[in-house]
Amino acid sequence: LDARNLSLLVNGFSKWPDQPGCGEGTFAVAGEVLRRAHTQGFSEFSPQSLTNLVNGFSKWPNQAECRDATSAIGTEVTYLAGRAKRLSDFVPQDLANLVNGFSKWPEQESTREATIAIGSEISREANRLGRFPEQELATLVNGFSKWPQEPGIRQAAVAIAGDIASGVGKPSGFTHQHLAILVNGFSKWPEELNMRQAAVTVGGEVVARARELGGFTDQHLANLVNGFSKWPEQEKTREAAVAIAAEVSCDANRLRGFPGQELAYLINGFSKWPQEPGMRQAAVAIAGEIASRVGQLAGFADQHLANLVNGFSKWPEQEKTREATAAVACEILRRTSHLRGFTDQHVANLVNGFSKWPEEPEVRQAAVGLAEEIVSRAGQLAGFADQHLVTLVNGFSKWPDQQKMREATVTIGREVLRRADRQDVGLSDFTAQGLAILVNGFGKWTQEPVC
């Protein structure tokens, strides 16, 4: 088979990624592509063939053959970018599909370098929105967002955002999906002025489509809210989030179809505007949905449970948020022997959220389990951020009569003393408010020498 037919096979097989036969065929082609790359290079492969291969292989991101073949293609793209014609032989759709494919393996150096090369190519474009259709722009931003720390990639994403914010491209031309992808991507660089302005522009478009929000999928709505929440002080992002809140709270049946990740994104986003009546109403609706799924929370990821509790805690006076938090606490209790999977931030968010309902029996028991986890991680507390330690001490202090809370606080106290003894910075990394909270929390156990 020549290069073109190999790419056509992969392109076809990728239409049915769930079929074992299509996967096996793709893996065989990937092995052959890698063999040819090592023996004769990619000279026989056209830009479109390379793109089809990467696009196809990306449907099986966990397969070693697909990863290795894509990595080899990434090296080839970087090589082509360094030549006189650079990447001019690749049409906009090719560049977008390459970035999309490479982004499935962000940890690979060759895919990262190839994406940087494509980002440089796009940054040089004088008329990005004129040359790239809306779908390709959204695909590029989504792919670029997998490497938010890379200056060259950030520059390309900022350039695209600047074009959208300046009105060169009309947001009305983007589909619902494109709008969600753009906001989700831009939110990876919240400190960039262009990203903020582009998010405001998209927010205005979402508000204009308020009557069409029923046509947005669960994932679209969740990604929009999660993205807009990175700029809570902007009027248009707030208005757009309020419109989405009204959409998800006006129909109880709508929320029944939301997966756990989307519900967590929604409540985490809405919690950035706790004073908004619409956000509170939506939070109560989501809490009611979570409480009704008490027997199904085993399917929720650790991060999602932490985000839910952290979000609900912004409305502690609401009965439904209390019930939902108690339901999550029951699930945490069920996972007590498996809390190793919770990150430092997850544990801190859970303790902080649970502390808003200290009298709730299930909540208190779950908090005790988290305190035991902190004690078991005594040798790892050096990796906790200052803010996480502050949050934990503040949360545990709501149960001063609990032995496990005392042990956890003493454990954290030893870590704070260790940091205080550092010659270079001492406790200067802690904010003034953080230090005040620590003193207040330690003050609940003054009989402990460490405190």
LINMOHU-V647813 format. One record per pair of residues at least 12 apart in sequence whose ideal C-beta (glycine too) atoms are under 10 Angstrom apart, sorted by the first residue. I is the first residue (numbers start at 1). J is the second residue. Records with the same first field share a line. If there is no record, write none. Layout:
BEGIN
I: J + J
END
This chain:
BEGIN
1: 29 + 32
2: 44 + 45 + 49
3: 33 + 36 + 42 + 43 + 44 + 45 + 46 + 49 + 50 + 53
4: 44 + 45 + 46 + 48 + 49 + 52
5: 29 + 49
6: 29 + 30 + 32 + 33 + 36 + 44 + 45 + 49 + 52 + 53 + 56
7: 29 + 33 + 45 + 46 + 48 + 49 + 50 + 51 + 52 + 53 + 54 + 55 + 56
8: 49 + 52 + 53 + 56
9: 22 + 25 + 26 + 28 + 29 + 32 + 52 + 53 + 56
10: 22 + 25 + 26 + 29 + 30 + 33 + 49 + 52 + 53 + 54 + 55 + 56 + 57 + 59 + 66 + 69
11: 26 + 48 + 49 + 51 + 52 + 53 + 55 + 56
12: 25 + 26 + 52 + 56
13: 25 + 26 + 27 + 28 + 29 + 56 + 57 + 59 + 60
14: 26 + 52 + 53 + 55 + 56 + 57 + 58 + 59 + 60
15: 56 + 59
16: 59
17: 56 + 58 + 59 + 60
18: 59
22: 56 + 59 + 60
23: 59 + 60 + 63 + 66
26: 53 + 56 + 57 + 59 + 60 + 63 + 65 + 66 + 69
27: 57 + 60 + 63 + 64 + 65 + 66 + 69
28: 65
29: 53 + 56 + 57 + 65 + 66 + 69
30: 53 + 56 + 57 + 60 + 63 + 64 + 65 + 66 + 67 + 68 + 69 + 70 + 72
31: 64 + 65 + 66 + 68 + 69
32: 65 + 69
33: 45 + 49 + 50 + 53 + 57 + 65 + 66 + 68 + 69 + 70 + 72 + 73
34: 65 + 66 + 68 + 69 + 70 + 71 + 72 + 73
35: 69 + 72
36: 69 + 72
37: 68 + 69 + 71 + 72 + 73 + 75 + 76
38: 72
41: 72 + 76 + 79
42: 72 + 73 + 75 + 76 + 77 + 79 + 80
43: 76
45: 73 + 76
46: 89 + 90 + 94
47: 77 + 80 + 87 + 88 + 89 + 90 + 91 + 94 + 95 + 98
48: 89 + 90 + 91 + 93 + 94 + 97
49: 73
50: 70 + 73 + 74 + 76 + 77 + 80 + 90 + 94 + 97 + 98 + 101
51: 73 + 77 + 90 + 91 + 93 + 94 + 95 + 96 + 97 + 98 + 100 + 101
52: 94 + 97 + 101
53: 66 + 69 + 70 + 72 + 73 + 98 + 101
54: 66 + 69 + 70 + 73 + 74 + 77 + 94 + 97 + 98 + 99 + 100 + 101 + 102 + 104 + 105 + 111 + 114
55: 70 + 93 + 94 + 96 + 97 + 98 + 100 + 101
56: 69 + 70 + 97 + 101
57: 69 + 70 + 71 + 73 + 101 + 104 + 105
58: 70 + 97 + 98 + 100 + 101 + 102 + 103 + 104 + 105
59: 101 + 104
60: 104
61: 101 + 103 + 104 + 105
62: 104
66: 101 + 104 + 105
67: 104 + 105 + 107 + 108 + 111
68: 105 + 108 + 110
70: 98 + 101 + 102 + 104 + 105 + 108 + 110 + 111 + 114
71: 102 + 105 + 108 + 109 + 110 + 111 + 114
72: 110
73: 98 + 101 + 102 + 110 + 111 + 114
74: 98 + 101 + 102 + 105 + 108 + 109 + 110 + 111 + 112 + 113 + 114 + 115 + 117
75: 108 + 109 + 110 + 111 + 113 + 114
76: 110 + 114
77: 90 + 94 + 95 + 98 + 102 + 110 + 111 + 113 + 114 + 115 + 117 + 118
78: 109 + 110 + 111 + 112 + 113 + 114 + 115 + 116 + 117 + 118
79: 114 + 117
80: 114 + 117
81: 113 + 114 + 116 + 117 + 118 + 120 + 121
82: 117
86: 117 + 120 + 121 + 124
87: 114 + 117 + 118 + 120 + 121 + 122 + 124
88: 121
90: 118 + 121
91: 131 + 132 + 136
92: 122 + 125 + 128 + 131 + 132 + 133 + 135 + 136 + 137 + 139 + 140
93: 132 + 133 + 135 + 136 + 139
94: 118 + 136
95: 118 + 119 + 121 + 122 + 125 + 131 + 132 + 136 + 139 + 140 + 143
96: 118 + 122 + 132 + 133 + 135 + 136 + 137 + 138 + 139 + 140 + 141 + 142 + 143
97: 136 + 139 + 140 + 143
98: 111 + 114 + 115 + 117 + 118 + 139 + 140 + 143
99: 111 + 114 + 115 + 118 + 119 + 122 + 136 + 139 + 140 + 141 + 142 + 143 + 144 + 146 + 147 + 153 + 156
100: 115 + 136 + 138 + 139 + 140 + 142 + 143 + 146
101: 114 + 115 + 143
102: 114 + 115 + 118 + 143 + 146 + 147
103: 115 + 139 + 140 + 142 + 143 + 144 + 145 + 146 + 147
104: 143 + 146
105: 146
106: 143 + 145 + 146 + 147 + 150
107: 146
111: 143 + 146 + 147
112: 146 + 147 + 150 + 152 + 153
113: 150 + 152
115: 140 + 143 + 144 + 146 + 147 + 150 + 152 + 153 + 156
116: 144 + 147 + 150 + 151 + 152 + 153 + 155 + 156
117: 152
118: 140 + 143 + 144 + 152 + 153 + 156
119: 140 + 143 + 144 + 147 + 150 + 151 + 152 + 153 + 154 + 155 + 156 + 157 + 159 + 160
120: 152 + 153 + 155 + 156
121: 156
122: 137 + 140 + 144 + 153 + 155 + 156 + 157 + 159 + 160
123: 152 + 153 + 155 + 156 + 157 + 158 + 159 + 160
124: 156 + 159
125: 156 + 159 + 160 + 163
127: 163 + 168
128: 140 + 156 + 159 + 160 + 162 + 163 + 164 + 168 + 169
129: 160 + 163 + 164 + 166 + 167 + 168 + 169 + 170 + 173
130: 163 + 168 + 169
132: 160 + 163 + 169
133: 169 + 173 + 178
134: 164 + 169 + 170 + 171 + 172 + 173 + 174 + 175 + 178 + 179 + 182
135: 174 + 175 + 177 + 178 + 181
136: 178
137: 160 + 161 + 163 + 164 + 169 + 173 + 174 + 178 + 181 + 182 + 185
138: 160 + 174 + 175 + 177 + 178 + 179 + 180 + 181 + 182 + 184 + 185
139: 178 + 181 + 185
140: 153 + 156 + 157 + 160 + 181 + 182 + 185
141: 156 + 157 + 160 + 161 + 164 + 178 + 181 + 182 + 183 + 184 + 185 + 186 + 188 + 195 + 198
142: 157 + 178 + 180 + 181 + 182 + 184 + 185 + 188
143: 157 + 181 + 185
144: 156 + 157 + 158 + 160 + 185 + 186 + 188 + 189
145: 157 + 181 + 182 + 184 + 185 + 186 + 187 + 188 + 189
146: 185 + 188
147: 188
148: 185 + 187 + 188 + 189 + 190
149: 188 + 189
153: 188 + 189
154: 188 + 189 + 192 + 195
155: 192
157: 185 + 186 + 188 + 189 + 192 + 194 + 195 + 198
158: 186 + 189 + 192 + 193 + 194 + 195 + 198
159: 194
160: 182 + 185 + 186 + 194 + 195 + 198
161: 182 + 185 + 186 + 189 + 192 + 193 + 194 + 195 + 196 + 197 + 198 + 199 + 201 + 202
162: 192 + 193 + 194 + 195 + 197 + 198
163: 194 + 198
164: 182 + 186 + 194 + 195 + 197 + 198 + 199 + 201 + 202 + 205
165: 186 + 193 + 194 + 195 + 196 + 197 + 198 + 199 + 200 + 201 + 202
166: 194 + 197 + 198 + 201
167: 201
169: 201
170: 201 + 205
171: 198 + 201 + 202 + 203 + 204 + 205 + 206 + 208 + 209
172: 205 + 208 + 209
173: 205
174: 202 + 205
175: 215 + 216 + 220
176: 206 + 209 + 212 + 213 + 215 + 216 + 217 + 220 + 221 + 224
177: 216 + 217 + 219 + 220 + 223
178: 202 + 220
179: 202 + 203 + 205 + 206 + 209 + 216 + 220 + 223 + 224 + 227 + 240
180: 202 + 206 + 216 + 217 + 219 + 220 + 221 + 222 + 223 + 224 + 225 + 226 + 227
181: 219 + 220 + 223 + 224 + 227
182: 195 + 198 + 199 + 201 + 202 + 205 + 223 + 224 + 227
183: 195 + 198 + 199 + 202 + 203 + 206 + 220 + 223 + 224 + 225 + 226 + 227 + 228 + 230 + 231 + 237 + 240
184: 219 + 220 + 222 + 223 + 224 + 226 + 227 + 228 + 230 + 265
185: 198 + 223 + 227
186: 198 + 199 + 202 + 227 + 228 + 230 + 231
187: 199 + 223 + 224 + 226 + 227 + 228 + 229 + 230 + 231
188: 227 + 230
189: 230
190: 227 + 229 + 230 + 231
191: 230
195: 227 + 230 + 231
196: 230 + 231 + 233 + 234 + 237
197: 231 + 234
199: 224 + 227 + 228 + 230 + 231 + 234 + 236 + 237 + 240
200: 228 + 231 + 234 + 235 + 236 + 237 + 239 + 240
201: 236
202: 224 + 227 + 228 + 236 + 237 + 240
203: 224 + 227 + 228 + 231 + 234 + 235 + 236 + 237 + 238 + 239 + 240 + 241 + 243
204: 235 + 236 + 237 + 239 + 240
205: 236 + 240
206: 220 + 221 + 224 + 225 + 228 + 236 + 237 + 239 + 240 + 241 + 243 + 244
207: 235 + 236 + 237 + 238 + 239 + 240 + 241 + 242 + 243 + 244
208: 240 + 243
209: 240 + 243
210: 239 + 240 + 242 + 243 + 244 + 246 + 247
211: 243 + 247
212: 247
213: 240 + 243 + 244 + 246 + 247 + 248 + 250 + 254
214: 247 + 250 + 251 + 254
216: 244 + 247
217: 257 + 258 + 262
218: 248 + 254 + 255 + 257 + 258 + 259 + 261 + 262 + 263 + 265 + 266
219: 258 + 259 + 261 + 262 + 265
220: 244 + 262
221: 241 + 243 + 244 + 245 + 247 + 248 + 254 + 258 + 262 + 265 + 266 + 269
222: 244 + 248 + 258 + 259 + 261 + 262 + 263 + 264 + 265 + 266 + 267 + 268 + 269
223: 262 + 265 + 266 + 269
224: 237 + 240 + 241 + 243 + 244 + 265 + 266 + 269
225: 237 + 240 + 241 + 244 + 245 + 248 + 262 + 265 + 266 + 267 + 268 + 269 + 270 + 272 + 279 + 282
226: 241 + 261 + 262 + 264 + 265 + 266 + 268 + 269 + 270 + 272 + 307
227: 240 + 241 + 265 + 269
228: 240 + 241 + 242 + 244 + 269 + 272 + 273
229: 241 + 265 + 266 + 268 + 269 + 270 + 271 + 272 + 273
230: 269 + 272
231: 272
232: 269 + 271 + 272 + 273
233: 272
237: 269 + 272 + 273
238: 272 + 273 + 276 + 278 + 279
241: 266 + 269 + 270 + 272 + 273 + 276 + 278 + 279 + 282
242: 270 + 273 + 276 + 277 + 278 + 279 + 282
243: 278
244: 266 + 269 + 270 + 278 + 279 + 282
245: 266 + 269 + 270 + 273 + 276 + 277 + 278 + 279 + 280 + 281 + 282 + 283 + 285 + 286
246: 278 + 279 + 281 + 282
247: 282
248: 262 + 263 + 266 + 270 + 281 + 282 + 283 + 285 + 286 + 289
249: 270 + 278 + 279 + 280 + 281 + 282 + 283 + 284 + 285 + 286 + 288
250: 281 + 282 + 285
251: 285
252: 285 + 288 + 289 + 292
254: 285 + 289
255: 282 + 285 + 286 + 288 + 289 + 290 + 292
256: 289 + 292 + 293
258: 286 + 289
259: 299 + 300 + 304
260: 290 + 293 + 296 + 297 + 299 + 300 + 301 + 303 + 304 + 305 + 307 + 308
261: 300 + 301 + 303 + 304 + 307
262: 286 + 304
263: 286 + 287 + 289 + 290 + 293 + 300 + 304 + 307 + 308 + 311 + 324
264: 286 + 290 + 300 + 301 + 303 + 304 + 305 + 306 + 307 + 308 + 309 + 310 + 311
265: 304 + 307 + 311
266: 279 + 282 + 283 + 285 + 286 + 307 + 308 + 311
267: 279 + 282 + 283 + 286 + 287 + 290 + 304 + 307 + 308 + 309 + 310 + 311 + 312 + 314 + 315 + 321 + 324
268: 303 + 304 + 306 + 307 + 308 + 310 + 311 + 314 + 349
269: 282 + 307 + 311
270: 282 + 283 + 286 + 311 + 314 + 315
271: 283 + 307 + 308 + 310 + 311 + 312 + 313 + 314 + 315
272: 311 + 314
273: 314
274: 311 + 313 + 314 + 315
275: 314
279: 311 + 314 + 315
280: 314 + 315 + 317 + 318 + 321
281: 318
283: 311 + 312 + 314 + 315 + 318 + 320 + 321 + 324
284: 312 + 315 + 318 + 319 + 320 + 321 + 324
285: 320
286: 308 + 311 + 312 + 320 + 321 + 324
287: 308 + 311 + 312 + 315 + 318 + 319 + 320 + 321 + 322 + 323 + 324 + 325 + 327 + 328
288: 319 + 320 + 321 + 323 + 324
289: 320 + 324
290: 305 + 308 + 309 + 312 + 320 + 321 + 323 + 324 + 325 + 327 + 328
291: 319 + 320 + 321 + 322 + 323 + 324 + 325 + 326 + 327 + 328
292: 323 + 324 + 327
293: 324 + 327 + 331
294: 323 + 324 + 326 + 327 + 328 + 330 + 331
295: 327 + 330 + 331
296: 327 + 331
297: 324 + 327 + 328 + 330 + 331 + 332 + 334 + 335
298: 331 + 334 + 335
299: 331
300: 328 + 331
301: 341 + 346
302: 332 + 335 + 338 + 339 + 340 + 341 + 342 + 343 + 346 + 347 + 350
303: 341 + 342 + 343 + 345 + 346 + 349
304: 328 + 346
305: 327 + 328 + 329 + 331 + 332 + 335 + 342 + 346 + 349 + 350 + 353
306: 328 + 332 + 342 + 343 + 345 + 346 + 347 + 348 + 349 + 350 + 351 + 352 + 353
307: 346 + 349 + 350 + 353
308: 321 + 324 + 325 + 327 + 328 + 331 + 349 + 350 + 353
309: 321 + 324 + 325 + 328 + 329 + 332 + 346 + 349 + 350 + 351 + 352 + 353 + 354 + 356 + 357 + 363 + 366
310: 345 + 346 + 348 + 349 + 350 + 351 + 352 + 353 + 354 + 356
311: 324 + 325 + 349 + 353
312: 324 + 325 + 328 + 353 + 356 + 357
313: 325 + 349 + 350 + 352 + 353 + 354 + 355 + 356 + 357
314: 353 + 356
315: 356
316: 353 + 355 + 356 + 357
317: 356
321: 353 + 356 + 357
322: 356 + 357 + 359 + 360 + 363
323: 357 + 360
325: 350 + 353 + 354 + 356 + 357 + 360 + 362 + 363 + 366
326: 354 + 357 + 360 + 361 + 362 + 363 + 366
327: 362
328: 350 + 353 + 354 + 362 + 363 + 366
329: 350 + 353 + 354 + 357 + 360 + 361 + 362 + 363 + 364 + 365 + 366 + 367 + 369 + 370
330: 362 + 363 + 365 + 366
331: 362 + 366
332: 350 + 354 + 362 + 363 + 365 + 366 + 367 + 369 + 370
333: 362 + 363 + 365 + 366 + 368 + 369
334: 366 + 369
335: 366 + 369
336: 365 + 366 + 368 + 369 + 370 + 372 + 373
337: 369
339: 369 + 370 + 372 + 373 + 374 + 376 + 377
340: 373 + 376 + 377
342: 370 + 373
343: 388
344: 374 + 377 + 380 + 381 + 383 + 384 + 385 + 387 + 388 + 389 + 391 + 392
345: 384 + 385 + 387 + 388 + 391
346: 370 + 388
347: 370 + 371 + 373 + 374 + 377 + 384 + 388 + 391 + 392 + 395
348: 370 + 374 + 384 + 385 + 387 + 388 + 389 + 390 + 391 + 392 + 394 + 395
349: 388 + 391 + 395
350: 363 + 366 + 367 + 369 + 370 + 373 + 391 + 392 + 395
351: 366 + 367 + 370 + 371 + 373 + 374 + 388 + 391 + 392 + 393 + 394 + 395 + 396 + 398 + 405 + 408
352: 388 + 390 + 391 + 392 + 394 + 395 + 398
353: 367 + 391 + 395
354: 366 + 367 + 368 + 370 + 395 + 396 + 398 + 399
355: 367 + 391 + 392 + 394 + 395 + 396 + 397 + 398 + 399
356: 395 + 398
357: 398
358: 395 + 397 + 398 + 399 + 400 + 402
359: 398 + 399
363: 398 + 399
364: 398 + 399 + 402 + 405
365: 402
367: 395 + 396 + 398 + 399 + 402 + 404 + 405 + 408
368: 396 + 399 + 402 + 403 + 404 + 405 + 408
369: 404
370: 392 + 395 + 396 + 404 + 405 + 408
371: 392 + 395 + 396 + 399 + 402 + 403 + 404 + 405 + 406 + 407 + 408 + 409 + 411
372: 404 + 405 + 407 + 408
373: 404 + 408
374: 389 + 392 + 396 + 404 + 405 + 407 + 408 + 409 + 411 + 412 + 415
375: 404 + 407 + 408 + 409 + 410 + 411 + 412
376: 408 + 411
377: 408 + 411
378: 407 + 408 + 410 + 411 + 412 + 414 + 415
379: 411 + 415
380: 415
381: 411 + 412 + 414 + 415 + 416 + 418 + 419
382: 415 + 418 + 419
384: 412 + 415
385: 429
386: 416 + 419 + 427 + 429 + 430 + 431 + 434 + 435 + 438
387: 429 + 430 + 431 + 434 + 437
388: 412
389: 412 + 413 + 415 + 416 + 419 + 430 + 434 + 437 + 438 + 441
390: 412 + 416 + 430 + 431 + 433 + 434 + 435 + 436 + 437 + 438 + 441
391: 434 + 437 + 441
392: 405 + 408 + 409 + 411 + 412 + 438 + 441
393: 405 + 408 + 409 + 412 + 413 + 416 + 434 + 437 + 438 + 439 + 440 + 441 + 442 + 444 + 445 + 451
394: 434 + 437 + 438 + 440 + 441
395: 408 + 409 + 441
396: 408 + 409 + 412 + 441 + 444 + 445
397: 409 + 437 + 438 + 440 + 441 + 442 + 443 + 444 + 445
398: 441 + 444
399: 444
400: 441 + 443 + 444 + 445
401: 444
405: 444 + 445
406: 444 + 445 + 447 + 448 + 451
407: 445 + 448
409: 438 + 441 + 442 + 444 + 445 + 448 + 450 + 451
410: 442 + 445 + 448 + 449 + 450 + 451
411: 450
412: 438 + 441 + 442 + 450 + 451
413: 438 + 441 + 442 + 445 + 448 + 449 + 450 + 451
414: 450
415: 450
416: 430 + 435 + 438 + 442 + 450 + 451
417: 450
438: 451
439: 451
END
